[in-house]
């Protein structure tokens, strides 16, 4: 099967439509996510954390969580290297 100009055109249009869709989603993400939640689709809640306004206890807790994640990733990397 040969690749024709119609294939290339379809690919370019598809990539453009996907890019436009992603841009519009990110621009309106809170509204879209809320709409999807109302429809019964469970989405994880990602909140942007303002570290400057967090208490010392919250910062220490966040630090411990990050250290745990780093340790897990390092362990996975060591296991994959074997």
BELCORHU-V812076 format. One record per residue. SS is DSSP state (H for helix, E for strand, L for the rest). OMEGA is omega in whole degrees, 0 to 359 (none if undefined). D_LAST is the distance of its C-alpha to the last C-alpha in Angstrom with 1 decimal. Layout:
BEGIN
SS;OMEGA;D_LAST, SS;OMEGA;D_LAST
END
This chain:
BEGIN
L;180;42.5, L;176;43.4, L;182;42.5, L;178;45.8, H;177;47.0, H;177;47.1, H;181;43.4, H;179;42.8, H;179;45.3, H;178;43.8, H;181;40.3, H;178;41.8, H;179;43.9, H;178;41.0, H;179;38.8, H;179;41.8, H;178;42.6, H;179;39.0, H;178;39.1, H;179;42.5, H;179;41.5, H;179;38.5, H;181;40.8, H;178;43.4, H;182;41.0, H;179;39.6, H;184;43.2, L;187;44.4, H;180;41.2, H;180;42.9, H;181;45.8, H;179;43.7, H;178;41.3, H;177;44.4, H;180;46.0, H;177;42.9, H;177;42.9, H;179;46.6, L;177;45.8, L;179;43.5, L;182;40.1, L;178;37.9, L;176;36.1, L;180;33.9, L;178;35.9, L;179;34.5, L;177;36.7, L;184;36.7, L;175;36.8, L;185;39.2, H;182;37.6, H;182;40.9, H;181;42.8, L;176;40.3, L;179;41.3, H;180;39.4, H;179;38.1, H;179;36.8, H;179;35.1, H;178;33.4, H;178;32.3, H;178;30.9, H;180;29.1, H;178;27.5, H;179;26.4, H;178;24.8, H;177;23.0, H;179;21.7, H;179;20.4, H;179;18.8, H;179;17.0, H;180;15.8, H;178;14.6, H;179;12.8, H;178;11.1, H;180;10.2, H;178;8.9, H;180;6.7, H;179;5.4, H;181;5.5, H;182;3.8, L;none;0.0
END
